[in-house]
Amino acid sequence: QVQLAESGGGLAQPGGSLRLSCAPSGTMFGRLGIGWYRQAAGKQREVVARIFPDDNIKYADSVQGRFTISRDNAAQNLVYLKMNNLKPEDPAVYYCHHLGTLTWGQGTQVTVSS
């Protein structure tokens, strides 16, 4: 079974950048489909970006052009979310998810403040 661990959250200024990492562990077969989701206080969890096993990528409209989901070149199930031009609406707990399963990471907090 796969477990996921996020890292890289923290505080950034508006317009700043952060890079989140989603590191899987456990038994894996081939490339995983990994999604990044976020949940702001008082709101429902929403999808941010997904990378599928065939490397097809989809973004939420709200982050298109600002966020980039990618795989590590060496460890291709290590997935990053590079967040540029952070906005006041981006703060949330960010979770990674093994697509098609019930497996989620524990989440990492992203705060945007000057």
Protein Blocks (a to p, Z undefined) as FASTA:
>chain_A
ZZdddehiacddehiacddddddedjdehjdddddddddehiacddfbdcdfkopacddf
klgokaccdddfklmmbccdddehiafklgccdddddehiabdcebjaddddZZ
